[in-house]
Amino acid sequence: MTQNNKIILFDGVCNLCNNSVQYVIKRDTNNAFKFAALQSEIGQKLTLERGIDTSMVDSIILIEPGVAYYTKSTAALKIAKSFGGVWQLISLLEWIPENIRNWVYDYVARNRYKWYGKKDACMIPTPELKSKFLDQG
């Protein structure tokens, strides 16, 4: 594991989450992020080390090793801001209280399988993308 990369833990069987990971990968021009499914061995290890209850946060976690971790809407906003450019405007959403942002986030998270579907197993990255994933060597 590297201390230089931020780590995005995501629901590996969720179609919305997998599509979001693909979206981030395309925009991660500085290779700032590494990825792991929450269901993976490394995902479980990282959440356990931080005392994160994955029954309460089961869709996205952003870890900045040695700094902090962020969940739900805060994680999503920090990831989006990292794209730079017009994405910096997303920081305006941080003015909305976190409990309100997370209410919206939780509503989408609760319905993500119904709206976007679910895979039977976690995504397996293509050979070109394997280096982006912690648990894929």
N, C-alpha and C positions, 0 to 999 in steps of 0.2 A: 504494500500500500504506500502511496506517496503523500507526503505532507504538503506538496505544492498544489494539489488539486482539491477542489471542492467536490463533495460526493453527493450525488442525488440518488436517494433510495426511492423506489417507486413500486407500485403494485404490478408485478410481472405478468399477471394474467388479465389485467384490465386493458381493453382496446384503447380507451381514451388515454390512459397512462402511457402505453406503448407508443401511440401516435405522438404524444407530447414529448417523449424522449427523442423520437426521431426528429421532431421539430427543433429541439434544443441542439442536438448533434449537428444539424445543418447550419446553425447559427453560432456554434461554439468555435469560432475561427482561431481563438487563442488556446484551444485545448485546455480550458480551465476546469472542465468537469470530467469526473469518472462516474460510472453508473453501476448500480447493483439492485437487483430485485429485493424487495422486503422479505420475500419468501426464501431467498437464497441463504446459504450458510453464513456468508459474510454479512449480508443484510441483517440477519438475526443477531449476529455477534455485535455489530455496530449499534443496534438499538438497545441490546441488553447492557452494553458498556455504558450507555448514556441514560439508562433507566427509563427509556421511552416505552410506554404502554401501546403496543401496536393494535390493541383492540379499540383504542381511542383515536389513533392516527394510523390509518391503514392505506393511505394513498400517496403521500409525498413527504419526504424529509430532506432538507438540505443541510449537509454537515460541512462546516469549515473547520478542518482538523486544527486542534490547538486554539480555536477561537470560540466557536459556539455552534449550536444547531438551531434550525428553524423548521417549523411545521406549517402545514395547511397554507392559508393565503399568504402569510409572510414569506414562506419558502418560495411560492410561485412568483411573488412580486420581486424578490431578490434575484431569482433566476432570470426573469424577463428583463430586469434592469441591466443585467450583465451583457445583454446584446448590444448596448450602446445606441447611438443615434436617436431616432424617434421613440425608441423603447424607454428612454430616460423619463419620458412623460408619465410612465406608469407609476413613478414615485408619488405622483399626486394622490393615488389611491391609498397610500400609507396614511393620509390624513383622516381617512375613515377609520373609526375605532376598530381594533382587531376583532372584538367580539361580533361586530356586525359583518365584517369581511368574512370571518369564519362561519357565520351562520349561512351565508350564501355559498361559501366553499363546501360546507358540510352537506347542504342540500344537493349540490351537484354530485359530490362524492357518494352519497347514499343512493343516488339514482344512476350512477355511471354504468353499471352492468346492464340495467334495463334499457338505457338509452343507446349505449355504444357497444354492448356485448362483452363477452368474456372468453378468454382462451382456456383450453384444457390444461395447458402447461405454460410456464414462463417462456418469454421470447428467447430465442437463441440468436445471438448476433451473427451477422455475416462475417466471413474472414476479415474483410476490410475494417469492420467495426470492433473486432474482439479486443483490441487494445484499449478501447474506451470503457470496458466493463471490468470491474474488479474481480469478479468471480469466474471470469473466463480466461484468465491467464494472459 
